[in-house]
Amino acid sequence: MRALILLPLLFASPALAQSENLRADIAKDMPGLTTIYRDLHANPELSGQEKRSSAILAAEAKKAGFEVTTGVGGYGVVAVMKNGPGPVVMLRADMDALPVAEQTGLPFASKVKAIGIDGQETAVMHACGHDTHMTAWIETARRMAAMKDKWSGTLIMIGQPAEEVNGGASAMIKDGLFTRFPKPQYVVGFHDSASLPAGTVGYTPGYAMAAVDSVDILVKGVGGHGAAPATTKDPIVLAARIITSLQTLASREIDPQDAVVVTVGSIHGGTKHNIIPSEVKMQLTVRSYSKETRQHLLDGIKRIARGEAIAAGMPEELMPVVSTFGTSGIATYNDEPLTNRLAAAFKSRFGDGRVEQTKPVMVSEDFPEYREADPAHIQSTLFWVGGVPQAKWDAAGGDTSKLPSLHSAFWAPDAEKVIATGSEAMVTAAMDLLQKK
């Protein structure tokens, strides 16, 4: 009877020990990881300029025993570890920072300035937490290398440039990511979250992030004296009418359960109080999930701009010019079988209290480009790791409107918890997908 009682414990103990050892190993590495994180945070690099960051990732992956290739799609890093038969799993971390002047007050806050894409000097900050992603990527590589006897297959780890401008993923793919290197069946990544307490893991089956398009509208008119409006065709009034009518796209043309955003973020026209200008320039951000809804919005913007111009009596040569820039033409879709499988693995690892299903958001990513390259054969999922320090979360009562968001000059996550949880979750995901048969 005693032997029968001990038998389940005997079989359970290796898995339990493995879980405890992984967490202990990460904790042991944390002082060094914190040093790496603070160095990355203090030395951020803009999109397409990630020379130093990529070199750090490449050196750490080589040290762990990966075959490393640099310069893929810009400063992209591809680290490959072949470890017998099995699936191909790709883990991704993004590396670029934002043109934001840091105001966190941290002792290792960024003081870096660089030349942005507009040719102007700008302050630079890791205001989106990619420094935590890179640091967790390094620790994941170390742990997976140290546990080679426990998994089988091929692990690919990539450091991706230029996520913030939604170009790095496609650049790496065009540079042979899936032809020069093994093509994955699974692609997994994580992002720190300003909407979850530090150490919490969030997952979203199905649509998780929106597609985003940038739209420019040039509203034409006939300028003249502000005291004689009848001698002009006022583009400012026309622009105002277009802005008002654009709101009906979301409120009257799209299913209320299909989330969309049409925001006019910039409008410029005129130079003086008493001068009616000859043109107005508008800039919009448009966000959606499905391809059909996205196309309806883009077509609707052109239709409304032209229709309002006709109603204002504009001749054909003065019709508005609508230019669309697809910065991330596809939404982030988390394949449900993969997402639910990993969610179960996370709950087993962390417990139900630290894992929760989250709602889709309207921010965008270029992460879905990997799945889109071959959706019939590649499943992908991007999960969240909470970064809000517990004391701040409690003080705000969980009200995220009272907390700094991602891209804020004040965003200062609990980096150690993000890195530790992100590393443990990424290793858990990889081990689940690469488990020996």
ABEGO torsion letter per residue (X at the ends): XAAAAAAAAAAAAAAAAAAAAAAAAAAAAAAAAAAAAAAAAABBBBBGAAAAAAAAAAAAAAAAGBBBBBGBGEABBBBBBBBEBEBBBBBBBBABBBBBBBAAGBAABBABBBBBAAGBBBBBBBAAGAAAAAAAAAAAAAAAAAAAAABBEBBBBBBBBGAAAGAAAAAAAAAGAAAABBBBABBBBBBBBAABBBGBBBBBBEBABBBBBBBBBBBBBBBEBAABAAABBBAAAAAAAAAAAAAAAAAAABBAABBBBBBBABBBBEABAABBBABBBBBBBBBBABAAAAAAAAAAAAAAAAAAAAAAGBBAAABBBBBBBBABABBBBBBAAAAAAAAAAAAAAAEAAABBBBBBBABBBAAAAAAAABAAABBBBBBBBBABBAAAAAAAGGBAAABBBBGBAABBBBAAAAAAAAAAAAAAAAAAAABBX
